Amino acid sequence: MEDLRFSKVSEVFGSLCSFLRRCIFGILSVGPVPTHFAFIMDGNRRFAKKEKLEVGAGHRAGFSALMSILRYCYELGVRYVTIYAFSIENFKRRPEEVQNLMDLILEKIEGLLKEESIVNQHGIRVYFIGNLKLLSEPVRMAAEKVMRVTSNNNRCVLLICIAYTSSDEIVNAVRGSCMGKWDEIQQSGFYKTYNGEIGEIDDPKKINGDQQYCRNEAYESRVSNASMACNGSTTRGEGTRNQNSVVESALLRSSEDDKWDEPQELKVDKNVLRNEIMQGSYSIIKQVDVEKHMYMAVAPDPDIVIRSSGETRLSNFLLWQTSNCLLYSPSALWPEIGLRHLVWGVLEFQRNHSYLEKKKKQA
């Protein structure tokens, strides 16, 4: 009888809280609401120490706080949420702590597939962002399964940065851009390789099988040749250098029609390419090329980054994407983060919205 009464009281209290949240979110929605929230979940270990708990208990408390924050975000109408779950630098922690974190991550990833999970309740598509090759096989396979199973969800997007740092993302994007531009140069038919160096072709019709670039060439050779392309290194077959034949950059392809979560088709207009090369206006790598190879290319840049525990450092998180982004740093540790912190973050965003939009236009 006592349990039944307590259950009814909890149900009524939960309904009241849900109603109050809807009222608050309705008021907030009168002003601009961020499309993309990013969270740096800082303070789990300090929370455990503060409450005299084991480190693992602090991380579990942090996960509970995350589930609440995600629910609030999606109820507010936020389309994208990115969380910094595990940095590449975290692998340097004590092995037992890393293993406990990996076990917890695996458990929670598998939980995302349960019917009653927040992913299924809100129709969330999940991406795991980072160098997934660094993860253990069970965690990597579970992450890939979640991405595959949720690929048809389209109401909201959750991006989980795991085995991630911004510097690793940028290096990977530059490498991919160079290799992509190397392929474009080869498709143009105006350049070929002479003993590992890029040279101009006087007559594209004279290319024979021995001179053409082999797409099945070893990966190391592609990276080497692409790196030379990025540095603008070209030579003629006779060893002479012509400044007008130096390939300095590649086609700027419009990204207006690009979709965040779809791969882009490689297109080369040979006539435009030849004209730009002859006029010296052809550049090897442009910003749009690098951005298309970013791990975060599946989502727009964040509107606001919230880092708990009062820290104002980004800690190698989304450095490329946050140049025109609001940083909000409540003093609460991550497991203590709640609805009031999210509401205050939205109010801060609304207060600075006109300034942020002005900076974006200037950029």
N, C-alpha and C positions, 0 to 999 in steps of 0.2 A: 504493500500500500504506500509506504514511504517512498519507494523507488518510482512508483507511478506518478505520485504527486510531483516529485522532483523533475521527472521527465516532462510533464506538462508545463511546469514553470520554465524550464530551459527552452522549450519550444516557443512559448509566448515571448520570452526575452529575445530569442533569436529572430523572431518575426519583427519585433519592435526595432531591433538594431538594423535589420535589412531595410525597413521602411525609412528609418532616419538616414541611412546611407543614400538611398534613392533621392531623398529630399536634398541632401547636401550636393550630390552629383548633379542634380537638376539645376541647382543654383550655379554651380561651377561651369556648367555647360553653356551658360549665357555668354561667357567670355571664351577666348581661344583656349582650347585644350590641346596639350602635346599629342602629336601623332606617335611619337617614339620615345619611350622611357628607357634609360639605361641605368643599371644598378651595380655599384661596387659593394659587395656584401662584406664589409669590414667589421671585425670585432667579435667573431665567434669564440676565439680562444680567450680573449679578455673577459668575455661574458662568463665563460666556464670558470675562469680563475676567480672572478668577482663573486660568483655564486658557489664557489668551492665544489665544482663539478669536474668530472673527467673531460678531457678535450673533446672526445667524441660526442659527449652530451651537448656541448656547446654548438657543434656543427648540426646536430639534430634539431636543436632549438632554432637555429638559423634557418633550417629547411622549413619548419612550421611557419616562421615569419614570412618566408618567401611565398608559400602557398596563399597566405592571406593577402599579401601585397599584389600578387598576380590576379587574384579574384577581384580586388578593388579596381585594379587598372582596367580589366576587361569590362567590369560593370560601368566604369566611367566612359567607356567607348574608345579606349586607347587601342590602336591597331597593332603596334609593334612594341615588344618588350625584350630588352637584351640584358642578360645577367652575366657577371664575371664570376664563373663558378670555380675555375682552377687555372692558375697561371703556370706557364712553363717553369717559372722561377720556383713554384711550390714543390717541384720535384727535388729541390735541394734540402727540403725539410727532413727530419728524422725518418728513416725507412718505415718504422712502425706506424707513424702518423700518416705518411703517404698511403700506406696500404689500407689503413682504416678509412681514409677519405675515399679511396677507390672502391672499397667495399660498399660504403654508404652511397656513393654516386651510382654504382651498379644497381643497388637495391631501389633507389629512387627512379632511375631510368626505366627499369622494368615496371615500376609502379605507374608510370605514365600511360601504359597500355591498358590498364584496368578500366573496365567500363565506367566506373564511378569517378574516374580521375578528372581533374580540372581540364585536361586536354580534350576529353570527349564531351564534357559539359558545355564548353565554350567553342568547340570546333576549331581548335588551335593547331596550326601547322608548326612543327618543331624542326629547327635547324641546330645542328651542333657545329660550332664555329671554332676553327683552330687547326693545329697540326695533329690530326687524329692518329697519325702513324705512331705517335709517342705513347699512346694509351695501350694498356694491356689488351689482349685479344678479346676477352669476354666483354670488357667495357666498350671497345670499339664496335664489336658486332651488335651489342645491344643498342648503341647509339644509331648505327646504320638501320637497324630494324625499325626504331621509332620514326626516323626520318622517312623511311619507305611507307610505313603504315599511315602516317599522318599527311602524306603528300597531297591528298585530295581535300584536306581541310582548308578553308579559305576565309573564315571569319576573322581570325586573329593569327598573329605570328609570334612565336617565342624563339629567341635566339640564345642558345646556351654556349658561352665562350669557355671552352675547356681545352687544356693544353695550348693556351693562347697567350701571345704577347703581341702588341702592336708592331714592334720591330720585326718580329718573325713574319707577320702578315705583310709588311711593306716589302721586305726582302723577297718573299715568295711572289708578290705581285709584280715586282720589277723583273724578276727572272722569267715569269710567265709572259710579260709584255715583250721582252726581248726575243723570246722564242717565237711568239706570235708574229712579230714584225719580220723576223728572219724568214718565216714561211711566206709572208706577203711579198717580200722582196723577191723570193724565188718564183712565186707565181707570176710576178710582173713580166718575167722573161727578159729583163734588161741586165740582170746581174747573175753571176755564177761564182763558183769557188775555184781558185787556183792554189793548190797546195795549202788549203786551210784558210785562205784569205779571199775577201770579196773583190771581184773585179767586174768591170763593165763589159757587156756583150755588144760588139759592133753590129752584128747581124743576128737577131734571135733565131732566124731560120737555120743558122749553121750549128746550133747546139746539137751535140751528139750525146749518146747515152753515157759516155765516160765523163763528160763535162758537167752534166746536170747534177743538181743536188739530190742526194738519195734520202728520201724521207725515213727510211728504216735505219739510217746511220745511228751509231751509238749515241746514247743520251749525252754523254760528256762532250761529244763533238758538237751537238746542237747547242749546248750551253756556251761552249767556247766561241762558236761562230756568232751566236746571238749577242754575246758580250762584245765582240768586235764590232757588230753592227751598231750597238748602242754607243760605242765610242767613236763612230763615224769613220772607221778604218776601212779604206778601199784601196786596191792596187790594180793596175793593168797587168795583162799577161806578161808583157815585156819587162815589168818591174818599174815602169815609170809611174808617177803620181800626177793626177790631174785634179785640181781643186773643184772643177765643175762636175766631176763624176763622183765626188764624195757624197754618200748617202747620209744625210744628217738627221732625218726623222721620217715618220710614216704618215699615212693618210689619217686625217681627222674625220672619223666617222660620226655622224650625228647620233646621239643617244636619246633623242626626244621620244622615239617610239619604242625604246627598249622596255622590257618588262623585268621587274626586279628578280623574279625567280625563274627566268627562262634563259638558256644559253643563247648567245648571239652568233648568227651565221657569219662566217668570214667572207667578205665581198671585196673584190679589187677591181676598180675601173682602170684598165690598162692605159687608156688614152689620157685620163686625168693624171694618172701616175707618171706617165712619160713627160707630160707638160710640166708638172711640178718639179720633176727631177731636172729638166732642162732650164727652168727658171730659177733653180736654187732655192725653192720655197718648200721643199720636201724635208720634214724633220723626222727623226727616228722614233722617238717616244714622246707622246703627249700625255697630259694628265688624265684624259679620258681613258687612255689605254691602260694605265696603271690601275685606275679605279675599277675597270671591268674585271681585273684579275684579283681584286681584294676578296678575302674571305667574306667580308660584310657587304659584298655587291648585291646580295639578295634583299637588302633593305635600305631605305633612305637613311640619311644621317640622323643621329639622335637630336631631339629638341632639348632634352634636359638629362643631365647625369646626376644621380643621387648617390652620394657616398656617405655611409654611416660612420659613426664614431668621431665626427668632427674633423676628419682629415680632408685636406684640400688637394692632395696629390692624385693624379690619374693612374699612377703605378703601371705605366706601359699598357694602358687600356684605351683603345679607340683613339689614338693620338691623331690619326689622319682625319677622322670623321668628326671631331669635336671642336674645330676651330671657331665655329659660330654657335656654340652650344652653352646653355646655362648650367653652371655647376652649383648644386645645392648640397650642403654638408651639415645635416643635423648632428647634434652631439650624441645622440642615442647609439648604443652598440646595435649591430644588425639584429640580433634576436629580440631587441626591444622596439624595433621599428613597427609602427602601426599606422592606422588610418589618419591620425592627426598629422603625421609627418608627410604623408602623401598629399593631403589637402594643402598643407602649407607650401609644399613644393610646387603645386599647380598655381597657387596664388602668386608665388615668386615669379613663375614663368609668365603669368598674365601681366604682372607689374612691369616686367622687362620685355614684353613681347615686341613692342614697336621698335625698341633699340635693336633687338636681335634680328628682326626682319630687315632693318636698315643695313646692318652689317652683312647680312647674306646677299643683299642686292649689290653692295659695294664689292663683295668678293667675286 
